Amino acid sequence: MTDAEFLAPTRAFYDAVAEEYAAMFHDVLATRPLDRAVLRGYAELVGPGVPVADLGCGPGLVTGYLAGLGLDVHGLDLSDAMLAIARRDNPSLRFERGSMLDLGLPDGALGGVVSWYSSIHTPVDRLPALFAEFHRVLAPGGLLLVAFQVGDRPRRHDRPFGLPVTLDFLRRRPDEMTALLTAAGFRTVSRTVREADEERGETTPHAALILRRI
């Protein structure tokens, strides 16, 4: 599958659901203390004054949270509709439209990269290219945070909120992701897996990897 073959449907899906998605998840971090702990730990490891990109930032929830922790962070997303919400809700932060596979940044420009559930639409055969781009834009010693749902089978979201769009949400295995990231030139710093929060509708465990660019 080419980049265009999966990027265009992903953009169309999130453009369609942006307002409903943002309303549904606007307080998600407030209800997930373990996710907040991962983000706080990452922010402390990166430290203030280091440029960080939140890639696939959606409505800017994580971007804003990391900025509140003192990071020099900006967001990037495919979806113009998501970016409009991110800019509206975080007027002091910078948000740009673009693809994670072609960031248009100089080599080593960033001290941190965050992919918070944003690689879940990238086909597995494109993950090496994605992780190579993360490696390229990170300075040596820079830190990457990757979060994803754990599993083997994708979950198809068909007509969410009654809207005429469909998209597969891909699940991954931490061992497989770690192997791909190691091959791309990263060393694992932290690996966290939490069980599904069934009371809040989750059906799978969630994983977060923090890795250092070698």
PyMOL CGO cylinders between C-alpha atoms (Angstrom):
from pymol import cmd
from pymol.cgo import CYLINDER

trace = [
    CYLINDER, 0.00, 0.00, 0.00, 1.34, 3.43, -0.93, 0.3, 1, 1, 1, 1, 1, 1,
    CYLINDER, 1.34, 3.43, -0.93, 1.38, 6.37, 1.46, 0.3, 1, 1, 1, 1, 1, 1,
    CYLINDER, 1.38, 6.37, 1.46, -1.44, 8.06, -0.46, 0.3, 1, 1, 1, 1, 1, 1,
    CYLINDER, -1.44, 8.06, -0.46, -3.64, 4.97, -0.27, 0.3, 1, 1, 1, 1, 1, 1,
    CYLINDER, -3.64, 4.97, -0.27, -3.84, 5.08, 3.52, 0.3, 1, 1, 1, 1, 1, 1,
    CYLINDER, -3.84, 5.08, 3.52, -3.21, 8.76, 4.24, 0.3, 1, 1, 1, 1, 1, 1,
    CYLINDER, -3.21, 8.76, 4.24, -6.18, 10.02, 2.20, 0.3, 1, 1, 1, 1, 1, 1,
    CYLINDER, -6.18, 10.02, 2.20, -8.79, 7.81, 3.94, 0.3, 1, 1, 1, 1, 1, 1,
    CYLINDER, -8.79, 7.81, 3.94, -7.27, 8.64, 7.33, 0.3, 1, 1, 1, 1, 1, 1,
    CYLINDER, -7.27, 8.64, 7.33, -7.50, 12.37, 6.63, 0.3, 1, 1, 1, 1, 1, 1,
    CYLINDER, -7.50, 12.37, 6.63, -11.07, 12.06, 5.36, 0.3, 1, 1, 1, 1, 1, 1,
    CYLINDER, -11.07, 12.06, 5.36, -12.13, 10.06, 8.42, 0.3, 1, 1, 1, 1, 1, 1,
    CYLINDER, -12.13, 10.06, 8.42, -10.78, 12.56, 10.93, 0.3, 1, 1, 1, 1, 1, 1,
    CYLINDER, -10.78, 12.56, 10.93, -12.01, 15.58, 8.99, 0.3, 1, 1, 1, 1, 1, 1,
    CYLINDER, -12.01, 15.58, 8.99, -15.49, 14.07, 9.18, 0.3, 1, 1, 1, 1, 1, 1,
    CYLINDER, -15.49, 14.07, 9.18, -15.50, 13.16, 12.88, 0.3, 1, 1, 1, 1, 1, 1,
    CYLINDER, -15.50, 13.16, 12.88, -13.36, 15.98, 14.28, 0.3, 1, 1, 1, 1, 1, 1,
    CYLINDER, -13.36, 15.98, 14.28, -15.94, 17.87, 16.35, 0.3, 1, 1, 1, 1, 1, 1,
    CYLINDER, -15.94, 17.87, 16.35, -17.60, 14.73, 17.73, 0.3, 1, 1, 1, 1, 1, 1,
    CYLINDER, -17.60, 14.73, 17.73, -14.23, 13.12, 18.46, 0.3, 1, 1, 1, 1, 1, 1,
    CYLINDER, -14.23, 13.12, 18.46, -12.94, 16.20, 20.27, 0.3, 1, 1, 1, 1, 1, 1,
    CYLINDER, -12.94, 16.20, 20.27, -16.10, 16.44, 22.37, 0.3, 1, 1, 1, 1, 1, 1,
    CYLINDER, -16.10, 16.44, 22.37, -15.95, 12.75, 23.31, 0.3, 1, 1, 1, 1, 1, 1,
    CYLINDER, -15.95, 12.75, 23.31, -12.29, 12.78, 24.36, 0.3, 1, 1, 1, 1, 1, 1,
    CYLINDER, -12.29, 12.78, 24.36, -11.83, 16.31, 25.67, 0.3, 1, 1, 1, 1, 1, 1,
    CYLINDER, -11.83, 16.31, 25.67, -11.38, 15.12, 29.28, 0.3, 1, 1, 1, 1, 1, 1,
    CYLINDER, -11.38, 15.12, 29.28, -9.90, 11.67, 28.61, 0.3, 1, 1, 1, 1, 1, 1,
    CYLINDER, -9.90, 11.67, 28.61, -6.61, 12.39, 30.38, 0.3, 1, 1, 1, 1, 1, 1,
    CYLINDER, -6.61, 12.39, 30.38, -8.47, 13.54, 33.49, 0.3, 1, 1, 1, 1, 1, 1,
    CYLINDER, -8.47, 13.54, 33.49, -9.91, 10.03, 33.81, 0.3, 1, 1, 1, 1, 1, 1,
    CYLINDER, -9.91, 10.03, 33.81, -6.70, 8.11, 33.08, 0.3, 1, 1, 1, 1, 1, 1,
    CYLINDER, -6.70, 8.11, 33.08, -4.06, 8.70, 35.76, 0.3, 1, 1, 1, 1, 1, 1,
    CYLINDER, -4.06, 8.70, 35.76, -1.71, 6.04, 34.38, 0.3, 1, 1, 1, 1, 1, 1,
    CYLINDER, -1.71, 6.04, 34.38, -1.65, 7.73, 30.98, 0.3, 1, 1, 1, 1, 1, 1,
    CYLINDER, -1.65, 7.73, 30.98, -0.91, 11.05, 32.68, 0.3, 1, 1, 1, 1, 1, 1,
    CYLINDER, -0.91, 11.05, 32.68, 1.92, 9.38, 34.57, 0.3, 1, 1, 1, 1, 1, 1,
    CYLINDER, 1.92, 9.38, 34.57, 3.51, 8.20, 31.33, 0.3, 1, 1, 1, 1, 1, 1,
    CYLINDER, 3.51, 8.20, 31.33, 3.27, 11.68, 29.81, 0.3, 1, 1, 1, 1, 1, 1,
    CYLINDER, 3.27, 11.68, 29.81, 4.66, 13.32, 32.96, 0.3, 1, 1, 1, 1, 1, 1,
    CYLINDER, 4.66, 13.32, 32.96, 7.55, 10.88, 33.07, 0.3, 1, 1, 1, 1, 1, 1,
    CYLINDER, 7.55, 10.88, 33.07, 8.33, 11.52, 29.43, 0.3, 1, 1, 1, 1, 1, 1,
    CYLINDER, 8.33, 11.52, 29.43, 8.18, 15.29, 29.93, 0.3, 1, 1, 1, 1, 1, 1,
    CYLINDER, 8.18, 15.29, 29.93, 10.57, 15.08, 32.88, 0.3, 1, 1, 1, 1, 1, 1,
    CYLINDER, 10.57, 15.08, 32.88, 13.03, 12.97, 30.89, 0.3, 1, 1, 1, 1, 1, 1,
    CYLINDER, 13.03, 12.97, 30.89, 12.96, 15.41, 27.95, 0.3, 1, 1, 1, 1, 1, 1,
    CYLINDER, 12.96, 15.41, 27.95, 13.16, 18.55, 30.06, 0.3, 1, 1, 1, 1, 1, 1,
    CYLINDER, 13.16, 18.55, 30.06, 12.21, 22.17, 29.31, 0.3, 1, 1, 1, 1, 1, 1,
    CYLINDER, 12.21, 22.17, 29.31, 13.49, 24.14, 26.36, 0.3, 1, 1, 1, 1, 1, 1,
    CYLINDER, 13.49, 24.14, 26.36, 13.92, 21.14, 24.08, 0.3, 1, 1, 1, 1, 1, 1,
    CYLINDER, 13.92, 21.14, 24.08, 11.87, 21.17, 20.84, 0.3, 1, 1, 1, 1, 1, 1,
    CYLINDER, 11.87, 21.17, 20.84, 9.26, 18.41, 20.79, 0.3, 1, 1, 1, 1, 1, 1,
    CYLINDER, 9.26, 18.41, 20.79, 6.76, 17.44, 18.09, 0.3, 1, 1, 1, 1, 1, 1,
    CYLINDER, 6.76, 17.44, 18.09, 3.41, 15.81, 18.87, 0.3, 1, 1, 1, 1, 1, 1,
    CYLINDER, 3.41, 15.81, 18.87, 2.83, 13.91, 15.64, 0.3, 1, 1, 1, 1, 1, 1,
    CYLINDER, 2.83, 13.91, 15.64, -0.73, 13.02, 14.76, 0.3, 1, 1, 1, 1, 1, 1,
    CYLINDER, -0.73, 13.02, 14.76, -1.86, 15.47, 17.42, 0.3, 1, 1, 1, 1, 1, 1,
    CYLINDER, -1.86, 15.47, 17.42, -5.56, 15.44, 16.54, 0.3, 1, 1, 1, 1, 1, 1,
    CYLINDER, -5.56, 15.44, 16.54, -7.43, 18.12, 18.52, 0.3, 1, 1, 1, 1, 1, 1,
    CYLINDER, -7.43, 18.12, 18.52, -4.29, 18.97, 20.50, 0.3, 1, 1, 1, 1, 1, 1,
    CYLINDER, -4.29, 18.97, 20.50, -5.20, 17.41, 23.83, 0.3, 1, 1, 1, 1, 1, 1,
    CYLINDER, -5.20, 17.41, 23.83, -1.79, 15.82, 24.45, 0.3, 1, 1, 1, 1, 1, 1,
    CYLINDER, -1.79, 15.82, 24.45, 0.02, 18.78, 22.91, 0.3, 1, 1, 1, 1, 1, 1,
    CYLINDER, 0.02, 18.78, 22.91, -1.64, 21.10, 25.37, 0.3, 1, 1, 1, 1, 1, 1,
    CYLINDER, -1.64, 21.10, 25.37, -1.00, 18.77, 28.29, 0.3, 1, 1, 1, 1, 1, 1,
    CYLINDER, -1.00, 18.77, 28.29, 2.72, 18.50, 27.48, 0.3, 1, 1, 1, 1, 1, 1,
    CYLINDER, 2.72, 18.50, 27.48, 2.97, 22.27, 27.07, 0.3, 1, 1, 1, 1, 1, 1,
    CYLINDER, 2.97, 22.27, 27.07, 1.42, 22.59, 30.52, 0.3, 1, 1, 1, 1, 1, 1,
    CYLINDER, 1.42, 22.59, 30.52, 4.23, 20.39, 31.83, 0.3, 1, 1, 1, 1, 1, 1,
    CYLINDER, 4.23, 20.39, 31.83, 6.79, 22.86, 30.47, 0.3, 1, 1, 1, 1, 1, 1,
    CYLINDER, 6.79, 22.86, 30.47, 7.72, 21.32, 27.13, 0.3, 1, 1, 1, 1, 1, 1,
    CYLINDER, 7.72, 21.32, 27.13, 8.45, 23.39, 24.04, 0.3, 1, 1, 1, 1, 1, 1,
    CYLINDER, 8.45, 23.39, 24.04, 5.98, 21.39, 21.95, 0.3, 1, 1, 1, 1, 1, 1,
    CYLINDER, 5.98, 21.39, 21.95, 4.13, 21.86, 18.69, 0.3, 1, 1, 1, 1, 1, 1,
    CYLINDER, 4.13, 21.86, 18.69, 1.57, 19.64, 16.95, 0.3, 1, 1, 1, 1, 1, 1,
    CYLINDER, 1.57, 19.64, 16.95, 1.26, 18.14, 13.49, 0.3, 1, 1, 1, 1, 1, 1,
    CYLINDER, 1.26, 18.14, 13.49, -1.71, 16.37, 11.92, 0.3, 1, 1, 1, 1, 1, 1,
    CYLINDER, -1.71, 16.37, 11.92, -3.15, 15.36, 8.56, 0.3, 1, 1, 1, 1, 1, 1,
    CYLINDER, -3.15, 15.36, 8.56, -6.63, 16.68, 9.29, 0.3, 1, 1, 1, 1, 1, 1,
    CYLINDER, -6.63, 16.68, 9.29, -7.46, 20.35, 8.76, 0.3, 1, 1, 1, 1, 1, 1,
    CYLINDER, -7.46, 20.35, 8.76, -10.60, 19.93, 10.86, 0.3, 1, 1, 1, 1, 1, 1,
    CYLINDER, -10.60, 19.93, 10.86, -8.64, 18.49, 13.78, 0.3, 1, 1, 1, 1, 1, 1,
    CYLINDER, -8.64, 18.49, 13.78, -6.05, 21.25, 13.47, 0.3, 1, 1, 1, 1, 1, 1,
    CYLINDER, -6.05, 21.25, 13.47, -8.77, 23.92, 13.57, 0.3, 1, 1, 1, 1, 1, 1,
    CYLINDER, -8.77, 23.92, 13.57, -9.93, 22.53, 16.93, 0.3, 1, 1, 1, 1, 1, 1,
    CYLINDER, -9.93, 22.53, 16.93, -6.38, 22.24, 18.23, 0.3, 1, 1, 1, 1, 1, 1,
    CYLINDER, -6.38, 22.24, 18.23, -5.69, 25.89, 17.37, 0.3, 1, 1, 1, 1, 1, 1,
    CYLINDER, -5.69, 25.89, 17.37, -9.00, 27.01, 18.84, 0.3, 1, 1, 1, 1, 1, 1,
    CYLINDER, -9.00, 27.01, 18.84, -8.40, 25.19, 22.12, 0.3, 1, 1, 1, 1, 1, 1,
    CYLINDER, -8.40, 25.19, 22.12, -4.67, 25.97, 22.37, 0.3, 1, 1, 1, 1, 1, 1,
    CYLINDER, -4.67, 25.97, 22.37, -4.24, 29.45, 20.84, 0.3, 1, 1, 1, 1, 1, 1,
    CYLINDER, -4.24, 29.45, 20.84, -0.73, 29.91, 22.21, 0.3, 1, 1, 1, 1, 1, 1,
    CYLINDER, -0.73, 29.91, 22.21, 0.65, 26.75, 20.57, 0.3, 1, 1, 1, 1, 1, 1,
    CYLINDER, 0.65, 26.75, 20.57, 1.76, 26.03, 17.01, 0.3, 1, 1, 1, 1, 1, 1,
    CYLINDER, 1.76, 26.03, 17.01, -0.01, 23.42, 14.91, 0.3, 1, 1, 1, 1, 1, 1,
    CYLINDER, -0.01, 23.42, 14.91, 0.91, 22.42, 11.36, 0.3, 1, 1, 1, 1, 1, 1,
    CYLINDER, 0.91, 22.42, 11.36, -0.59, 20.20, 8.67, 0.3, 1, 1, 1, 1, 1, 1,
    CYLINDER, -0.59, 20.20, 8.67, 1.59, 17.36, 7.43, 0.3, 1, 1, 1, 1, 1, 1,
    CYLINDER, 1.59, 17.36, 7.43, 2.42, 13.67, 7.29, 0.3, 1, 1, 1, 1, 1, 1,
    CYLINDER, 2.42, 13.67, 7.29, 4.51, 11.85, 9.87, 0.3, 1, 1, 1, 1, 1, 1,
    CYLINDER, 4.51, 11.85, 9.87, 6.21, 9.97, 7.03, 0.3, 1, 1, 1, 1, 1, 1,
    CYLINDER, 6.21, 9.97, 7.03, 7.66, 13.17, 5.54, 0.3, 1, 1, 1, 1, 1, 1,
    CYLINDER, 7.66, 13.17, 5.54, 8.14, 15.78, 8.23, 0.3, 1, 1, 1, 1, 1, 1,
    CYLINDER, 8.14, 15.78, 8.23, 10.11, 18.31, 6.22, 0.3, 1, 1, 1, 1, 1, 1,
    CYLINDER, 10.11, 18.31, 6.22, 12.43, 19.03, 9.15, 0.3, 1, 1, 1, 1, 1, 1,
    CYLINDER, 12.43, 19.03, 9.15, 16.22, 19.08, 9.15, 0.3, 1, 1, 1, 1, 1, 1,
    CYLINDER, 16.22, 19.08, 9.15, 18.06, 16.03, 10.47, 0.3, 1, 1, 1, 1, 1, 1,
    CYLINDER, 18.06, 16.03, 10.47, 18.32, 16.10, 14.26, 0.3, 1, 1, 1, 1, 1, 1,
    CYLINDER, 18.32, 16.10, 14.26, 15.99, 19.09, 14.62, 0.3, 1, 1, 1, 1, 1, 1,
    CYLINDER, 15.99, 19.09, 14.62, 14.02, 17.73, 17.58, 0.3, 1, 1, 1, 1, 1, 1,
    CYLINDER, 14.02, 17.73, 17.58, 14.79, 16.60, 21.10, 0.3, 1, 1, 1, 1, 1, 1,
    CYLINDER, 14.79, 16.60, 21.10, 11.51, 14.73, 21.43, 0.3, 1, 1, 1, 1, 1, 1,
    CYLINDER, 11.51, 14.73, 21.43, 8.89, 13.04, 19.27, 0.3, 1, 1, 1, 1, 1, 1,
    CYLINDER, 8.89, 13.04, 19.27, 5.49, 11.92, 20.55, 0.3, 1, 1, 1, 1, 1, 1,
    CYLINDER, 5.49, 11.92, 20.55, 3.31, 9.45, 18.64, 0.3, 1, 1, 1, 1, 1, 1,
    CYLINDER, 3.31, 9.45, 18.64, 0.36, 9.08, 21.01, 0.3, 1, 1, 1, 1, 1, 1,
    CYLINDER, 0.36, 9.08, 21.01, -1.89, 6.51, 19.29, 0.3, 1, 1, 1, 1, 1, 1,
    CYLINDER, -1.89, 6.51, 19.29, -1.03, 8.11, 15.94, 0.3, 1, 1, 1, 1, 1, 1,
    CYLINDER, -1.03, 8.11, 15.94, 0.80, 5.19, 14.27, 0.3, 1, 1, 1, 1, 1, 1,
    CYLINDER, 0.80, 5.19, 14.27, -2.32, 3.02, 14.51, 0.3, 1, 1, 1, 1, 1, 1,
    CYLINDER, -2.32, 3.02, 14.51, -3.40, 3.73, 10.93, 0.3, 1, 1, 1, 1, 1, 1,
    CYLINDER, -3.40, 3.73, 10.93, 0.03, 3.08, 9.41, 0.3, 1, 1, 1, 1, 1, 1,
    CYLINDER, 0.03, 3.08, 9.41, 0.19, -0.35, 7.72, 0.3, 1, 1, 1, 1, 1, 1,
    CYLINDER, 0.19, -0.35, 7.72, 2.77, -2.65, 9.28, 0.3, 1, 1, 1, 1, 1, 1,
    CYLINDER, 2.77, -2.65, 9.28, 4.90, -2.66, 6.11, 0.3, 1, 1, 1, 1, 1, 1,
    CYLINDER, 4.90, -2.66, 6.11, 5.22, 1.15, 6.38, 0.3, 1, 1, 1, 1, 1, 1,
    CYLINDER, 5.22, 1.15, 6.38, 6.27, 1.20, 10.04, 0.3, 1, 1, 1, 1, 1, 1,
    CYLINDER, 6.27, 1.20, 10.04, 10.02, 0.87, 9.26, 0.3, 1, 1, 1, 1, 1, 1,
    CYLINDER, 10.02, 0.87, 9.26, 9.80, 4.01, 7.09, 0.3, 1, 1, 1, 1, 1, 1,
    CYLINDER, 9.80, 4.01, 7.09, 7.82, 5.81, 9.78, 0.3, 1, 1, 1, 1, 1, 1,
    CYLINDER, 7.82, 5.81, 9.78, 10.31, 4.94, 12.51, 0.3, 1, 1, 1, 1, 1, 1,
    CYLINDER, 10.31, 4.94, 12.51, 13.21, 5.86, 10.23, 0.3, 1, 1, 1, 1, 1, 1,
    CYLINDER, 13.21, 5.86, 10.23, 11.68, 9.33, 9.85, 0.3, 1, 1, 1, 1, 1, 1,
    CYLINDER, 11.68, 9.33, 9.85, 11.30, 9.64, 13.62, 0.3, 1, 1, 1, 1, 1, 1,
    CYLINDER, 11.30, 9.64, 13.62, 14.96, 8.66, 13.98, 0.3, 1, 1, 1, 1, 1, 1,
    CYLINDER, 14.96, 8.66, 13.98, 16.07, 11.15, 11.32, 0.3, 1, 1, 1, 1, 1, 1,
    CYLINDER, 16.07, 11.15, 11.32, 14.44, 14.20, 12.90, 0.3, 1, 1, 1, 1, 1, 1,
    CYLINDER, 14.44, 14.20, 12.90, 15.55, 13.37, 16.45, 0.3, 1, 1, 1, 1, 1, 1,
    CYLINDER, 15.55, 13.37, 16.45, 18.93, 14.53, 17.68, 0.3, 1, 1, 1, 1, 1, 1,
    CYLINDER, 18.93, 14.53, 17.68, 21.20, 11.82, 19.13, 0.3, 1, 1, 1, 1, 1, 1,
    CYLINDER, 21.20, 11.82, 19.13, 19.90, 11.05, 22.60, 0.3, 1, 1, 1, 1, 1, 1,
    CYLINDER, 19.90, 11.05, 22.60, 16.46, 12.44, 21.77, 0.3, 1, 1, 1, 1, 1, 1,
    CYLINDER, 16.46, 12.44, 21.77, 13.41, 10.69, 23.20, 0.3, 1, 1, 1, 1, 1, 1,
    CYLINDER, 13.41, 10.69, 23.20, 10.50, 9.06, 21.40, 0.3, 1, 1, 1, 1, 1, 1,
    CYLINDER, 10.50, 9.06, 21.40, 7.16, 8.18, 23.01, 0.3, 1, 1, 1, 1, 1, 1,
    CYLINDER, 7.16, 8.18, 23.01, 4.92, 5.74, 21.15, 0.3, 1, 1, 1, 1, 1, 1,
    CYLINDER, 4.92, 5.74, 21.15, 1.52, 4.65, 22.50, 0.3, 1, 1, 1, 1, 1, 1,
    CYLINDER, 1.52, 4.65, 22.50, -0.83, 2.09, 20.95, 0.3, 1, 1, 1, 1, 1, 1,
    CYLINDER, -0.83, 2.09, 20.95, -3.53, -0.46, 21.70, 0.3, 1, 1, 1, 1, 1, 1,
    CYLINDER, -3.53, -0.46, 21.70, -2.28, -4.03, 22.20, 0.3, 1, 1, 1, 1, 1, 1,
    CYLINDER, -2.28, -4.03, 22.20, -3.58, -6.85, 20.03, 0.3, 1, 1, 1, 1, 1, 1,
    CYLINDER, -3.58, -6.85, 20.03, -3.42, -8.63, 16.71, 0.3, 1, 1, 1, 1, 1, 1,
    CYLINDER, -3.42, -8.63, 16.71, -6.72, -7.84, 15.03, 0.3, 1, 1, 1, 1, 1, 1,
    CYLINDER, -6.72, -7.84, 15.03, -7.72, -4.38, 13.83, 0.3, 1, 1, 1, 1, 1, 1,
    CYLINDER, -7.72, -4.38, 13.83, -10.92, -2.76, 15.00, 0.3, 1, 1, 1, 1, 1, 1,
    CYLINDER, -10.92, -2.76, 15.00, -13.01, -1.27, 12.24, 0.3, 1, 1, 1, 1, 1, 1,
    CYLINDER, -13.01, -1.27, 12.24, -14.93, 1.89, 13.08, 0.3, 1, 1, 1, 1, 1, 1,
    CYLINDER, -14.93, 1.89, 13.08, -17.80, 2.01, 10.59, 0.3, 1, 1, 1, 1, 1, 1,
    CYLINDER, -17.80, 2.01, 10.59, -20.04, 5.10, 10.48, 0.3, 1, 1, 1, 1, 1, 1,
    CYLINDER, -20.04, 5.10, 10.48, -18.96, 6.50, 13.87, 0.3, 1, 1, 1, 1, 1, 1,
    CYLINDER, -18.96, 6.50, 13.87, -21.41, 9.11, 15.21, 0.3, 1, 1, 1, 1, 1, 1,
    CYLINDER, -21.41, 9.11, 15.21, -23.61, 8.13, 12.24, 0.3, 1, 1, 1, 1, 1, 1,
    CYLINDER, -23.61, 8.13, 12.24, -21.22, 9.73, 9.77, 0.3, 1, 1, 1, 1, 1, 1,
    CYLINDER, -21.22, 9.73, 9.77, -20.48, 8.09, 6.38, 0.3, 1, 1, 1, 1, 1, 1,
    CYLINDER, -20.48, 8.09, 6.38, -16.82, 7.16, 7.01, 0.3, 1, 1, 1, 1, 1, 1,
    CYLINDER, -16.82, 7.16, 7.01, -14.95, 3.96, 7.91, 0.3, 1, 1, 1, 1, 1, 1,
    CYLINDER, -14.95, 3.96, 7.91, -11.41, 3.38, 9.19, 0.3, 1, 1, 1, 1, 1, 1,
    CYLINDER, -11.41, 3.38, 9.19, -9.42, 0.49, 10.64, 0.3, 1, 1, 1, 1, 1, 1,
    CYLINDER, -9.42, 0.49, 10.64, -7.62, 1.04, 13.95, 0.3, 1, 1, 1, 1, 1, 1,
    CYLINDER, -7.62, 1.04, 13.95, -4.59, -1.26, 13.98, 0.3, 1, 1, 1, 1, 1, 1,
    CYLINDER, -4.59, -1.26, 13.98, -3.39, -2.94, 17.15, 0.3, 1, 1, 1, 1, 1, 1,
    CYLINDER, -3.39, -2.94, 17.15, 0.21, -3.96, 17.82, 0.3, 1, 1, 1, 1, 1, 1,
    CYLINDER, 0.21, -3.96, 17.82, 2.27, -6.24, 20.03, 0.3, 1, 1, 1, 1, 1, 1,
    CYLINDER, 2.27, -6.24, 20.03, 4.87, -4.50, 22.26, 0.3, 1, 1, 1, 1, 1, 1,
    CYLINDER, 4.87, -4.50, 22.26, 7.58, -7.05, 21.39, 0.3, 1, 1, 1, 1, 1, 1,
    CYLINDER, 7.58, -7.05, 21.39, 7.05, -6.50, 17.67, 0.3, 1, 1, 1, 1, 1, 1,
    CYLINDER, 7.05, -6.50, 17.67, 7.04, -2.72, 18.02, 0.3, 1, 1, 1, 1, 1, 1,
    CYLINDER, 7.04, -2.72, 18.02, 10.16, -2.82, 20.16, 0.3, 1, 1, 1, 1, 1, 1,
    CYLINDER, 10.16, -2.82, 20.16, 11.94, -4.97, 17.57, 0.3, 1, 1, 1, 1, 1, 1,
    CYLINDER, 11.94, -4.97, 17.57, 11.06, -2.56, 14.76, 0.3, 1, 1, 1, 1, 1, 1,
    CYLINDER, 11.06, -2.56, 14.76, 12.14, 0.46, 16.79, 0.3, 1, 1, 1, 1, 1, 1,
    CYLINDER, 12.14, 0.46, 16.79, 15.40, -1.20, 17.81, 0.3, 1, 1, 1, 1, 1, 1,
    CYLINDER, 15.40, -1.20, 17.81, 16.11, -1.93, 14.15, 0.3, 1, 1, 1, 1, 1, 1,
    CYLINDER, 16.11, -1.93, 14.15, 15.44, 1.75, 13.40, 0.3, 1, 1, 1, 1, 1, 1,
    CYLINDER, 15.44, 1.75, 13.40, 18.13, 2.85, 15.85, 0.3, 1, 1, 1, 1, 1, 1,
    CYLINDER, 18.13, 2.85, 15.85, 16.34, 3.27, 19.17, 0.3, 1, 1, 1, 1, 1, 1,
    CYLINDER, 16.34, 3.27, 19.17, 17.07, 1.89, 22.63, 0.3, 1, 1, 1, 1, 1, 1,
    CYLINDER, 17.07, 1.89, 22.63, 14.19, 1.18, 25.02, 0.3, 1, 1, 1, 1, 1, 1,
    CYLINDER, 14.19, 1.18, 25.02, 14.05, 3.34, 28.16, 0.3, 1, 1, 1, 1, 1, 1,
    CYLINDER, 14.05, 3.34, 28.16, 10.62, 2.36, 29.45, 0.3, 1, 1, 1, 1, 1, 1,
    CYLINDER, 10.62, 2.36, 29.45, 7.88, -0.06, 28.49, 0.3, 1, 1, 1, 1, 1, 1,
    CYLINDER, 7.88, -0.06, 28.49, 4.46, 0.22, 30.12, 0.3, 1, 1, 1, 1, 1, 1,
    CYLINDER, 4.46, 0.22, 30.12, 1.41, -1.96, 29.51, 0.3, 1, 1, 1, 1, 1, 1,
    CYLINDER, 1.41, -1.96, 29.51, -1.83, -1.31, 31.35, 0.3, 1, 1, 1, 1, 1, 1,
    CYLINDER, -1.83, -1.31, 31.35, -4.96, -3.42, 31.24, 0.3, 1, 1, 1, 1, 1, 1,
    CYLINDER, -4.96, -3.42, 31.24, -8.15, -2.28, 29.52, 0.3, 1, 1, 1, 1, 1, 1,
    CYLINDER, -8.15, -2.28, 29.52, -10.33, 0.05, 31.56, 0.3, 1, 1, 1, 1, 1, 1,
    CYLINDER, -10.33, 0.05, 31.56, -13.58, -1.78, 30.90, 0.3, 1, 1, 1, 1, 1, 1,
    CYLINDER, -13.58, -1.78, 30.90, -15.62, 0.71, 32.94, 0.3, 1, 1, 1, 1, 1, 1,
    CYLINDER, -15.62, 0.71, 32.94, -14.71, 3.34, 30.35, 0.3, 1, 1, 1, 1, 1, 1,
    CYLINDER, -14.71, 3.34, 30.35, -15.35, 1.13, 27.34, 0.3, 1, 1, 1, 1, 1, 1,
    CYLINDER, -15.35, 1.13, 27.34, -11.85, -0.10, 26.60, 0.3, 1, 1, 1, 1, 1, 1,
    CYLINDER, -11.85, -0.10, 26.60, -11.54, -3.62, 25.22, 0.3, 1, 1, 1, 1, 1, 1,
    CYLINDER, -11.54, -3.62, 25.22, -7.77, -4.09, 24.89, 0.3, 1, 1, 1, 1, 1, 1,
    CYLINDER, -7.77, -4.09, 24.89, -4.63, -3.37, 26.92, 0.3, 1, 1, 1, 1, 1, 1,
    CYLINDER, -4.63, -3.37, 26.92, -2.70, -0.20, 26.10, 0.3, 1, 1, 1, 1, 1, 1,
    CYLINDER, -2.70, -0.20, 26.10, 1.07, 0.10, 25.70, 0.3, 1, 1, 1, 1, 1, 1,
    CYLINDER, 1.07, 0.10, 25.70, 3.47, 3.02, 25.87, 0.3, 1, 1, 1, 1, 1, 1,
    CYLINDER, 3.47, 3.02, 25.87, 7.14, 2.82, 24.89, 0.3, 1, 1, 1, 1, 1, 1,
    CYLINDER, 7.14, 2.82, 24.89, 9.75, 5.48, 25.63, 0.3, 1, 1, 1, 1, 1, 1,
    CYLINDER, 9.75, 5.48, 25.63, 12.90, 5.06, 23.58, 0.3, 1, 1, 1, 1, 1, 1,
    CYLINDER, 12.90, 5.06, 23.58, 16.15, 6.95, 23.11, 0.3, 1, 1, 1, 1, 1, 1,
    CYLINDER, 16.15, 6.95, 23.11, 17.57, 7.73, 19.69, 0.3, 1, 1, 1, 1, 1, 1,
    CYLINDER, 17.57, 7.73, 19.69, 21.03, 6.14, 19.41, 0.3, 1, 1, 1, 1, 1, 1,
]
cmd.load_cgo(trace, "trace")
